[in-house]
Amino acid sequence: MTSSAMPTVSVSEVMHYGVITAPPQTTLAEVAELMARNRVHCVVVDGIARVVKGQETVVWGILSDLDLMQALAAERLEVSAGDVAATEIITVDSLDSIEAVASLMAEHECSHLVVVSPETGEPIGVVSSLDVARGLSRPEQLGQ
C-alpha cells in the first residue's frame, strides 16, 4: 500500500489529542451528548467492573457512534455505556505508522484506536479511520 514516493505518516500527525471518557453507568443519552458536545465519534468507558472467577477486574472499553446507533436501533435505551462498550481496547503508539494502524483496524474490525505515549504508555488520544484516510490522502499537508 505504501509507495516509495509517499512519505510515511505517523499516528501523531493525524490523531486527535485528548481522551473523552465516561463512567460505565453513564446513560446512552449522556454518551450521545458527550459525543455531540465534543464533536467526537467515540468515548472511552473506563472502570467497567467485571467478575471473573470471583475476582473484580477493571476493563476499559470504547463506545463508538456505531455502537450507540446499534443500541438505539435495537431500542436498548435502558442500557448503560458499560453494557454497550466494546471491552477490548486496541492501543497504538503515537510513533506508529498509519499503515500499521490501518492493519490493526482491519484485523480487529474497528474504526477507533487509543493512542498511548511511547514514554509512559498512558492514553493521550484517539486515532480514527477518518484520521488514517486524511493521512493517506494528503501526507504532504500534515503538520502545517
C-alpha positions as CSV (number, residue, x, y, z in Angstrom):
1,M,0.0,0.0,0.0
2,T,2.9,2.4,0.7
3,S,4.6,3.9,-2.3
4,S,8.2,4.9,-2.1
5,A,7.2,8.4,-3.3
6,M,4.7,8.7,-0.5
7,P,6.3,9.7,2.9
8,T,5.4,7.7,5.9
9,V,2.9,9.3,8.1
10,S,2.9,8.7,11.9
11,V,-0.1,8.5,14.2
12,S,1.0,11.7,16.0
13,E,0.5,13.6,12.7
14,V,-3.2,12.6,12.3
15,M,-4.6,11.7,15.7
16,H,-6.9,13.7,18.0
17,Y,-5.2,14.5,21.3
18,G,-7.1,14.0,24.5
19,V,-9.4,11.2,25.5
20,I,-13.1,11.8,26.3
21,T,-14.1,9.3,29.0
22,A,-17.4,8.2,30.6
23,P,-18.0,6.0,33.6
24,P,-19.7,2.7,32.9
25,Q,-23.0,3.8,34.5
26,T,-23.4,6.7,32.0
27,T,-26.7,6.6,30.1
28,L,-26.7,6.4,26.3
29,A,-28.3,9.8,26.2
30,E,-25.4,11.2,28.2
31,V,-22.9,9.5,25.9
32,A,-24.7,10.9,22.9
33,E,-24.5,14.4,24.5
34,L,-20.8,13.9,25.2
35,M,-20.1,12.9,21.6
36,A,-22.1,15.9,20.2
37,R,-20.6,18.5,22.5
38,N,-17.0,17.3,21.9
39,R,-17.6,16.5,18.2
40,V,-16.1,13.0,18.6
41,H,-17.2,9.6,17.3
42,C,-16.3,7.6,20.4
43,V,-15.8,7.8,24.1
44,V,-13.6,5.6,26.3
45,V,-15.6,3.9,29.0
46,D,-13.4,3.3,32.0
47,G,-13.8,1.4,35.2
48,I,-16.0,-1.3,33.9
49,A,-16.1,-3.9,36.8
50,R,-16.5,-7.5,35.7
51,V,-16.5,-10.5,37.9
52,V,-14.0,-13.1,36.7
53,K,-13.8,-16.3,38.8
54,G,-14.9,-14.3,41.9
55,Q,-12.4,-11.5,41.2
56,E,-13.4,-8.0,40.3
57,T,-11.4,-6.5,37.5
58,V,-11.3,-3.1,35.7
59,V,-11.7,-3.1,32.0
60,W,-11.6,-0.3,29.6
61,G,-13.8,-0.2,26.5
62,I,-14.6,2.1,23.6
63,L,-18.2,3.1,22.8
64,S,-18.3,4.3,19.2
65,D,-21.0,6.2,17.4
66,L,-21.9,2.9,15.6
67,D,-22.3,1.1,18.9
68,L,-24.6,3.9,20.1
69,M,-26.7,3.7,16.9
70,Q,-27.0,-0.1,17.1
71,A,-28.2,0.2,20.7
72,L,-30.7,2.9,19.8
73,A,-31.9,1.0,16.7
74,A,-32.5,-2.1,18.9
75,E,-34.4,0.1,21.3
76,R,-31.9,-0.8,24.1
77,L,-32.2,2.7,25.6
78,E,-32.1,1.3,29.2
79,V,-28.6,0.0,28.9
80,S,-25.6,1.9,30.1
81,A,-22.3,2.8,28.5
82,G,-20.7,-0.1,30.3
83,D,-23.2,-2.5,28.7
84,V,-22.6,-1.3,25.2
85,A,-18.9,-0.5,25.1
86,A,-16.6,-2.9,23.3
87,T,-14.4,-4.4,26.1
88,E,-11.3,-4.8,24.0
89,I,-9.3,-1.6,23.5
90,I,-6.6,-1.8,20.9
91,T,-3.8,0.7,21.5
92,V,-1.1,2.1,19.2
93,D,2.0,4.1,19.9
94,S,2.0,7.7,18.7
95,L,5.1,6.9,16.7
96,D,3.5,4.0,14.8
97,S,2.7,4.5,11.1
98,I,-0.8,4.9,9.8
99,E,-0.3,1.8,7.7
100,A,0.2,-0.2,11.0
101,V,-3.0,1.5,12.3
102,A,-4.9,0.5,9.2
103,S,-3.8,-3.1,9.5
104,L,-4.9,-3.2,13.2
105,M,-8.3,-1.7,12.4
106,A,-8.8,-4.2,9.6
107,E,-7.7,-7.1,11.8
108,H,-10.0,-6.1,14.7
109,E,-12.8,-4.7,12.6
110,C,-12.8,-1.4,14.5
111,S,-12.6,2.3,13.5
112,H,-11.0,3.8,16.6
113,L,-7.8,3.0,18.4
114,V,-6.5,4.5,21.6
115,V,-3.1,6.2,21.2
116,V,-0.6,5.8,24.0
117,S,2.5,7.8,24.8
118,P,5.7,5.9,23.9
119,E,7.3,7.2,27.1
120,T,4.6,6.5,29.6
121,G,2.2,4.1,28.0
122,E,-0.6,6.4,29.2
123,P,-3.5,7.2,26.8
124,I,-3.0,10.5,25.1
125,G,-5.6,10.5,22.3
126,V,-7.6,8.6,19.7
127,V,-6.9,7.8,16.0
128,S,-9.9,7.0,13.8
129,S,-10.3,5.5,10.3
130,L,-11.0,9.0,9.0
131,D,-7.7,10.3,10.5
132,V,-5.9,7.5,8.6
133,A,-7.7,8.4,5.4
134,R,-6.7,12.0,5.9
135,G,-3.1,11.0,6.3
136,L,-3.1,8.8,3.2
137,S,-4.9,11.4,1.1
138,R,-2.6,14.4,1.8
139,P,0.5,13.5,3.7
140,E,2.4,16.5,2.3
141,Q,0.0,18.9,4.0
142,L,0.2,17.4,7.5
143,G,1.9,19.4,10.2
144,Q,1.2,22.7,8.5
